[in-house]
């Protein structure tokens, strides 16, 4: 996979190690939509100290962490899941990864333990680009592109996520995965 791989719905954008943008430092973003008008996705590896139950009026009995989906509209709540058999209305964005669906039934299934943290990820805010903006960033080699994989979205801890995706990409990316955060300390 090269950094010139085109971005598509369902791709993961992997931040170049020295991107220089604190919003996306060593981030991996799942693209939920990508077209001529713009792009939209969620940072998969930025956790918060907030649980889903902290932001809802209803009680959620499980401790379901919220991830910071990006710097745009941090007052919005979004989710991706891998249970289309239980959650109606979602759209598949990558193999085994679905965006959205019937939120009321999701809350109920969480409280009945029919869904767990391994089935669904919740995000506050999102990452967005206007038409052509992401293509410009890709041309500047700010992001590496790789296909989205459910195993990363739902099973990989936030700490080390960036590194694990790069190692999975193979080749030169395995070396990039070991770049220090601050090379001057090397």
N, C-alpha and C positions, 0 to 999 in steps of 0.2 A: 504494500500500500504506500503510495507516495503522497506528498503534500499537495500534489496537483490533481489528486482524485477529486472529481466534482462532488460538491455537497448536494445531498438530496434529502427529502423527508426520510427520517429514520437513521441518518448518519450521526456519528458522534464527532464533534469537533474537539480536538485535543490541543490545548494551549501550548504554543512554543515555549520552551522553558524560561526564556527571558523576555516574555511578552511586555512586561512593564506596566500593565494595567491591573491595579489591585483588585478590581472587581472580578478578574478572570485569572489571577495568578494560579498556575498549575491546575486549571479547571478542565473538566470534561463536560461538554454540553450535548444533550440529546436534542437534535432538531426535530420538532414536531410538525413544522411546515416550512417549506422553502419554495418560493416562486419568484416571478419577475417583480412582484410588488414588495417583497421583503421576506424575512425569515424570523422564526420564532422557536424558542426552545427553553430547556431547563438545565441549569448547572446541576450535575449529578453528585458532586462531591463537596458541597459546601453545607455543612450542618449548621443548625442553630441550637440554642438552649431551650427552645420552645417546643412544646408538644401540641398535637392536634387539639386535644381537649382544652388547651389554654386559650384557643382563639375561637372556639365555638360556644354558643349558648347551651347546647346540649352536652350532656356528660358522655365522654368517651372513656370506657373502662380500661382500655389498653393504653399503654404509653407508646404512642406513635409519633416519632420525631418529625419535625418539619425541616425541610431543606430550603436553602436560599436559592430559588430558581434563577435569580438574576437581579440586576439593579433596577428593573422597570416595574412600576406599580407593585411595590412590596406590600400593598394592602389587599392583594388578590390571592386567592387560594386555588391551586390546581393539583391534579393528580394523574399519575400513570399507573397502570396495573398490568398484571398478567393473567387475569381471571375473566375472560370474556364469557365463560360459561356461567358466571354468577352476576357479572355487572353488565347490564344492558346499556346500549347507547354509546359505547366508546368506539373509537376508530383505531384500527391497527396502523401504527407508524413504523414499526420494524417487526421482524419475526418474533412473535411472542410478547410484544410490548404494545399496549393500548393506551390511548390518551382519552381521559374523561369518561363520562357515563353518568348513570343515575346516582347522584351523590347521596340522596336520602337513603337508598338501599345500602350503599357503602357504609354509612354510619351505623345502620342497624346490624349489618353483617359483622362489622368490627366488634360491636358490643356483644354479639352472640358467638364470637370467636370463630365465625365462618370464614373470615378474612384475617390475615395476620400482617405484620410488618414486612414479611417476606413476599407478600402478594401485591403490595401497593406502596407507592412513594408519594408523599405530599410536598408541595412546594409553595412558598410565599414568593410572589413576584415571578418575573420571567426575564429572559434575555431576548432582545429583539434588534433587528437590523432593518433599515429601510431598503428599498429596491436598489440593488447593485452594491450596497455597503459591504455585505459579507464577501461578495466576489472580490472587492478591492482588498479586504483583509487577507483573503486567501492568496491573492496575487502577491501580497507583501510577505507571505509565508508566516503569518501570525498564528495559523492553525494548521494542524494535520487533520486529515479526514479519514475516518474508518467506519465500516458498517456498525450500526447499533446492535448490541447483543444483550438479550435479556439477562444472561448470567452476570453481566456487569451491573446493569440497572438495578437489579433486585438482590444480588448476593454479595457484592463487593463492598467492604466497609469504606467509608469516605476517606479515612486515613490510608494512604497508599493507592487510592483508586487511579489517579493519574499515572502513576508508575506501572500498575498492573495492566492498564490498557496499552501503554507503549510497549511493554514487554510482549503482550499478545500480538501486537502488530509485527513483531519480528524485525530482522535485518538491522539497519542502522538505528531503528527506534529502540531496540533493546539497550543500546549504549546511551541514547538520549535519556532513557528512564533513570539513569544513575547520575545525571548532571546535578551538581550541588545547587542548592537554592541561591547561595551567595558564593560565586567562584573566587572572590577575593579572599575568602577564608580558607581556601584550599592550600 
